[in-house]
Structures are given as C-alpha cells and as structure tokens.
Amino acid sequence: ELTATLNAADEEMTKRKDEYLSAEHYLLALADSKITAARVLKDEGITRAKLMAALQQVRGSQRVTDRIPRGNIRRWRNTDAISRRWRRKGRSIR
C-alpha cells in the first residue's frame, strides 16, 4: 500500500504539471489512501477537498518548478499563521 501511495503522489505531480514532488503531492495521495497515516488525517477531519482548498489558497495557480521554492516565502508565512491557529486550538499539524 505504501508503494501505491508513493505512485499516487507521482501521479498528483503529473496531473498538476509540476516538475518536482512536494509534500502536497504526498498529502493528496494520502487523502485517497487506506494506510494508517491516511486514517490519522481522516480522524482529524482532513479530507482531500479541504487539502485542495488550502493548497489553492496557499499556492494559487503556481506550479512546483524548483526543488526548493525560495520565492514563495510570503505564502509559507500564511501557512505558519494557519499552524499558529491550530496550536491555539490545542492541535498540531506536524
């Protein structure tokens, strides 16, 4: 099942016409998987639709074209704000 999830992440990258695999591809693949990590996401209420909405907010229409996306610092600050809100609610996104 792990191999299938990794292959699904690669398919997510291809669908989005990205040049590099990133954490978002793995998360989207996990959302459709049946492995333990996917159940943890689902138990926390994290669905594929919610992940897609969050990615759209953070990423917009940009593609992953760099191994290290240095030019996207402003977007990552937004992600950090989301993380702080979760921690205030007693949750963690790690």
Secondary structure in CASP SS format (residue, H / E / C, confidence):
PFRMAT SS
TARGET T0000
AUTHOR 0000-0000-0000
METHOD secondary structure of the structure
MODEL  1
E C 1.00
L H 1.00
T H 1.00
A H 1.00
T H 1.00
L H 1.00
N H 1.00
A H 1.00
A H 1.00
D H 1.00
E H 1.00
E H 1.00
M H 1.00
T H 1.00
K H 1.00
R C 1.00
K C 1.00
D C 1.00
E C 1.00
Y C 1.00
L C 1.00
S C 1.00
A H 1.00
E H 1.00
H H 1.00
Y H 1.00
L H 1.00
L H 1.00
A H 1.00
L H 1.00
A H 1.00
D C 1.00
S C 1.00
K C 1.00
I C 1.00
T H 1.00
A H 1.00
A H 1.00
R H 1.00
V H 1.00
L H 1.00
K H 1.00
D H 1.00
E C 1.00
G C 1.00
I C 1.00
T C 1.00
R H 1.00
A H 1.00
K H 1.00
L H 1.00
M H 1.00
A H 1.00
A H 1.00
L H 1.00
Q H 1.00
Q H 1.00
V H 1.00
R H 1.00
G C 1.00
S C 1.00
Q C 1.00
R C 1.00
V C 1.00
T C 1.00
D C 1.00
R C 1.00
I C 1.00
P C 1.00
R H 1.00
G H 1.00
N H 1.00
I H 1.00
R H 1.00
R H 1.00
W H 1.00
R H 1.00
N H 1.00
T H 1.00
D H 1.00
A H 1.00
I H 1.00
S H 1.00
R H 1.00
R H 1.00
W H 1.00
R H 1.00
R H 1.00
K C 1.00
G C 1.00
R C 1.00
S C 1.00
I C 1.00
R C 1.00
END
